[in-house]
Amino acid sequence: MTRSGRQQILRWTAAVLTVLVGVVLVVTVIRFIPAYRAEPTLSGQSGYLGTILGAVALLVVMVQCLRWLARREEPLGLLARLQLKVASDVAARAAQMRRTAEDIDLAYGAGGEPGTTLHALADGLRHRQTRVVLVAHPGRGKSYSTLRIALELVDEDPRVLPLVVPLSRWTGQNDITAWLAAFVAVELNVSRRSARELIESGDVLPLLDGLDELCSTEEAVEPAEWFLQRLVEWRLRGKRPPFLLTCRQTTWRAIRADLRDHHTLTAYTVRPVGYADATTYLSRSIGGTDRFPVAESLAESLRDAGQVKALKSPWQLSMVAELARNRRAVGGSAGQLVTGAETADVRSLVARYVESVVLTGPMWRRLRNVADLYWLSRYARYLEHNRVTQASFAGRILPSRDIVLHRLWPIAGRRAPRFVDFAMCVLLSAPGFVWLTLILWPRGWLGRGVLLVGALTWVAMLARTSTKPWVPAATPDWSRLGNPRFFLPQAATALLIGAAAWVLLGPLVGLIGFATSWLAIGLTVGFGQTLATDARPEIVGPLGVLRHERTVSRLSAAVVCPAVVWGFSYTWGLWPGAVLGIGYCVIVGETVACALWRRYLAMIVASAFRMPPAPARCLQRMCAFGFLRPAGISYQFRHDDLLSHFAHRHDAREHLRRVRARTGARQQAGPPVE
C-alpha cells in the first residue's frame, strides 16, 4: 500500500473515532442538563455543571480535529489558494510603497544593451530562462520592482507562486531549500512538509530582496558573498532554479568578480526615471490626469533649480508627489507646493514629508501623531543601535531592519520584561493556589505534601519558561501527538496530576484532572506549539503571529475553565464560584496562558511608557502614514532615509511646538466669515 493510501485510511479511522466521541459528548450534555436542574445538593450541581462545561469544551476540540482531518494536502490545490493570498498581499504592499494610485514606469539595462521592460524580466523568470540580479542605488526602485514583478508573475502564470523574501530574514542556513521552506511555513501558515514540497516541486519562484541587508556596512560584504555562493550553487532535482535577487550598487561592486560575473546570473541596472515619465507620474498623482499644469510647473521648477535628481529617483519622486498633494489639500499655493530648496537635500525633503503627513487634522489627532512619531523614533534608534553594534542576545542577532512585534521585547531591556513576565505568572497563579490550599490542606499530610510539591514544581516551571530569552511561537501541530518525544512528557505529567486528584478527591475528579491538564499542557507548552494546517493558508502578516498567540491563550484558558468553575463552585457556592471561575479564566486567557503573548504584554509593562501602550496599533498607524511597510511578519521602514531621519534627526519637541503654533494661529484667525 502506498504512503498516501495509508494516510487516507488513518485519516478516515480518526474521523470516525472523532465523530463517535462527539456523539457520546452530545448525549452526555443532553442527559446531564435535566439532572443538573433536578439535583438538590450543591456538590451534585457543581459536578453536573463541570461535566456539562467540560463536554462542551471537548466538543469544540472535536470540531477542530474534524476540520484538520478534512484539510486538503494536494500541492496544486494549496498552490492555487496561496496564489490568491499572495496576489492580494503583494498588490497592497506595492500600493503602500508608492503611496499613490499610479505606478512609476521604470526601465532596466544590462551592460550596453537597450533598455528592458519589467514585463520582459518577468517573462524570462516565468519561463525559467534566467537568474536575474537587479542592481541600483538606494531609492531607485529595487524593492518596488520586485513587488511589481511578483504581480506580473501571478497574473500571467497560475502555475507559479512568486515569493517575495526580505533577505534581512535570512537565518544563516547552508540549505537554501530548507530555509525557504521554513519561510513559507511561517509566512503563509502551511505545514513544513507541504512548504518543502512546494519548494522542491519548483512551483515557488523566490524573489530575494536586499542582498546588501546582510552586510553591516557597504564594505563588509563577506556575508553577502557567502549567501550568493550558496545561491548560485543551489539545485532543485539537479536543475538550477530561477530566482530574482536585488542589491545596492556599491555592495554589488564590492562583491568578488567571480561571483558577480557567474555565468548563471544576469545583472540588470535600474535606470533613472525619465523627465517625461516623472512629469506624467506627478500629473496623475496630483491632478488625476496625464497633463496637469500644476504638476508640470512643479517639475519645471525643480529642473530649473537643478534638482532633477528628485525626479529621477522613484523614492524621492513619490515623496515629492505626496508632499505636493498634501499641501494642495490644505490650500497651499500652486507655486509653493515643493520648492527647490526642500529637494536640494534628501534629509530636508524627508523632514518636510513627515511634517506634511502628520501635522494635519483635529488637535487631538495631531497630538497623538506627535506621540506616535516619538515612539517610532525609539524603534528607529533601537534598530540603528543593533546595526552599528551588531548586537546579539542569547545566540540570536538582534534585528537592524525588521520590527517583529513578537520578538521586540529586548527593546524594553534584557531583564525587565522577563522579570515582569515571571511576576505576572505568579500573580495570576495565586487565586488557583488559594483554592487548592482550601481543598488539599485539610486532607492531611498527603494533601499537604501534594500541595507543596506541586507549588514548587509550578514555580520552577514558571521561572524556566518566563525567564527564557526566546520563546517559540504558538503554531500548533496536531501531528506531534504521534511523536513520543513530545507526547510522552505531556501524557506523563497529566497522568501524575490525574492520579493525585484520584487519590485525594475521587475517580471522577481524577479523570477530569487528567483530561484538563493533558489539553492545557499540550496547548501551552506541548503539541500545541506547532499546529499549522493547510486548511487555512493565509498571509500571516506583522500582526498574525500575535493574533494566533492570543487565540491559543484564550483556548488554553477555555480548556481549564470547566474544571475551575466546578472547583470554585464546590468551594464557594454555585453562582459565586461560577462567576469567579469564569472571570478568573477570562483574565488568564487574555494575559498569561500563552508564553509569547505574555512576553509581549510584559514588554509593554516593562517599558513604562517609553514605548507605546499599544505597539501594534501605533505601528499600524505609522504604516498607514507611509513611514513603515509590511515585510512578511515584520514591519520595515519604507526607506533607509526614513529610518535615518527618525533615528538621528527627529525632534518631537519641534513637532509639538508646530502643533501649538498652528492651533494658536487658527484661534487668532477666528471662525470663517460666510
Secondary structure, 3 states (H helix, E strand, C coil): CCHHHHHHHHHHHHHHHHHHHHHHHHHHHHHHHHHHHHCCCHHHHHHHHHHHHHHHHHHHHHHHHHHHHCCCCCHHHHHHHHHHHHHHHHHHHHHHHHCCCCCCCCCEECCCCCCECHHHHHHHHHCCCCEEEEEECCCCCHHHHHHHHHHHHHHHCCCCEEEEEEHHHCCCCCCHHHHHHHHHHHHHCCCHHHHHHHHHHCCEEEEEECHHHHCCCCCCCHHHHHHHHHHHCCCECCECCCCEEEEEHHHHHHCCHHHHCCCCEEEEEECCCCHHHHHHHHHHHHHCCCCCHHHHHHHHHHHHCCCCHHHHCHHHHHHHHHHHHHHHHCCCCHHHCCCHHHHCCHHHHHHHHHHHHHCCCCHHHHHHHHHHHHHHHHHHHHHHHHHHHCCEECCEECCCCEECHHHCHHHHCCCHHHHHHHHHHHHHHHHHHHHHHHHHHHHHHHHHHHHHHHHHHHHHHHHHHHHCCCCCCCCCCHHHHHCHHHHHHHHHHHHHHHHHHHHHHCHHHHHHHHHHHHHHHHHHCCHHHHCCCCCCCCCCHHHHHHHHHHHHHHHHHHHHHHHHHHHHHHHHCHHHHHHHHHHHHHHHHHHCCCHHHHHHHHHHHHHCCCCCCCHHHHHHHHHHHCCEEEECCEEEECCHHHHHHHHHHCCHHHHHHHHHHHHHHHHHHCCCCC
